Amino acid sequence: MAVLPLLGSLLAGCGKPNALADVAPGERAALEQLAAAAAVATNGIALVADVSALKAPPDAPNIAIAVRDGHVVGLRISDTGLASMAGVAQLPMLASLDLHGNRIAQIDGVAALSKLESLDVSHNAIRRIEGLEASTGLHELALAANHIARIEGLATLTELRVLNLSLNAIGEISGLDALAALTWLSLSGNPITRIEGVANHGALTYLNLGYCQIAQAENLTGLPQLVTLQLWHDRLTQLDGFEALPALRYVGVGENPINFDTPESRRIFDKMIGHTFLARW
C-alpha cells in the first residue's frame, strides 16, 4: 500500500492557512498584484496578529499582513524586487506600511491612505521626498539609505514624531520648520557640514548627526527636551555648544579630533559630570 506517499500528499495540502482568506476581495486582488510584482507567491504571505508584529527578524517572510475586520491595516514587503508602490492605494485602511529593501524609485499611492501612521521606505532608490502631502496623519517616516539630496515635501506632516533620513546625500538641514511634533530625528551618514535648521524644535529628545562632516556644535538653542545628541565620527575640534541644552543626558563625540586636555574642554567636561554622559570612545 502506498500509505506514506498518500500521507505526504495530505500533509502538503494542510500547510499554513491562506493569509488572504479573510481579506476583502478588492484588497485581496491588490495584495496578489503586489506579491506578483515582488516575485513572491501568495502562499508565501504571512498573517501576523497586529501591526506591531510586522517588524520582523531578517529570516521572516518577505511579505506579511495584519488584518482587522476584513481590511489590511498593516503591510510589510521587504527585501524583494518590488519597483513600484502604487498598488498600495487599493488598501485604504493601511495604518502601517513597511517597504524597506526594495527597488522603489518614487513614493506613490499613499495619498489614498488616510489612516496611514507609519511609513518605511528605507533602502530603496528614492531621489526626492514627494507624494506625502496628503499623509497628514503620519507619525513615523523612515527614508534612510536612499539617494535623497534635499529635505523637502514635509510641510504638511505636522503630526510627524519620528524621522529617519540617515545614509542619504543631504548636504544641508532644512525643510523641517513645520515639524513641531518631532521628537526623534536622525540625519547620520549625510555630508552635512553645519548644524542648522533644528533650533526651536522644542519637542525633540533625540538627534543623531553622527558620521557627517560637522566641525562645530552650534545652533542648538531652543531644544529644552533634547536628551540624546549623537555626533560620532564628525570633525569636531572643540568640546563646546552643549551648555544651552538643559535636559541633555548623553553626548556621543567619539572619533572626533577633539583635544580633551585643553582648559576649556576640561571645564566643560567637569561641568557635565553628574548629569550628562560624555561618550568619548
ZIPE-V990898 format. One line per field, one symbol per residue. psi: psi as a letter, one per 20 degrees, with the letter a starting at -180 (. if undefined). A space follows every 50 residues. Layout:
psi = ???
This chain:
psi = qlgghggghghhikaqqoijhjpqghhghghhgggghjlpqhijpqprgr hhihnrrhjrqhpqqpppliqoipppoqlajpipjhiiijmijphpookq kbkpippqiihiniiphppokqlbkphqorjjhilijphppokqlbkpip orjjhimijphppokqlbkpiporjjhimhiphpppkqkqlpiqorjiqj nhiphppokqkbkpiporlkqkmijohpookqlbkpiqnriiijnhjpip pojqkqlpoijqhgghggghhhphippooi.
